[in-house]
């Protein structure tokens, strides 16, 4: 296990090779079965989905909003989501689909090997995180919420009736706390106006990006964090492949995003010097 401190402190659990193989085999069998139960607008750890797809679908939803109305975005946040997942609740949900005794024993052994909650960093944890909040997704659909999206524990939905959005948020949050035993972060569960009549729309933060109807920018805090990491590596890096991996990570973020002033600043002062340093390291090995 190890701790990362950005964007906030998290305990990461790296399973052993044997555990990884067991988790992979279990998910190979049951992952597609549960995936067929997920709604289209659940994006985390699913083939053909991901953060970019989530942002593009949010952008499409924003483009289809009538411009002469005031629109709001509701966001639901869970406090320490993975560590808040209740083993009993998770196993009850899984048990509705998995009826094989050996398979249930295996997933129970994996889940109960860690407490509290489930560990960040394992394959079954990604699977379990989607399975639990799939219950919230379907409740949202039953409430008639249309413009809805979820990336793991990050949920948003759009509407033009603030009172209705707040009532729906209360229903979803109450369900998550009472039925799923999740810990709601009340300070971050809110309904915010993002488009005013006859005015330019404001961006919505989602999955590390700022999404507008016609633009998608990398969130400044995300880009700043990547920039600090690359600058710190440049001071001591001797392996061109290691530095290249960090550059690929940030360039992957920027590849599908538009450029604003801050993006150009980071490119000019961090990425370009890092690329030059990478070429210097390669030349030393030739």
Secondary structure, DSSP 8 states (H G I E B T S, - for coil): -EEE-SSS-EEE----HHHHHHHHHHHHHHHHHHHTTS-TTB-TT-TT-SHHHHHHHHHHHHHTS-TTS-EEEEEE-BTTHHHH--HHHHHHHHHTT---HHHHHHHHHHHTTSSSS--BT-HHHHHHHHHHHHHHHHHHHHTT--EEEEETTEEEEEES-HHHHHHHHHHHHHHHHHTS---B-TTT-EEEEEE-TTS----EEETTEEE-SS-EEE-HHHHHHHHHHHHHHHTT---HHHHHHHHHHHHHHHHTS---HHHHHHIIIIIHHHHHHHHHHHHHH-
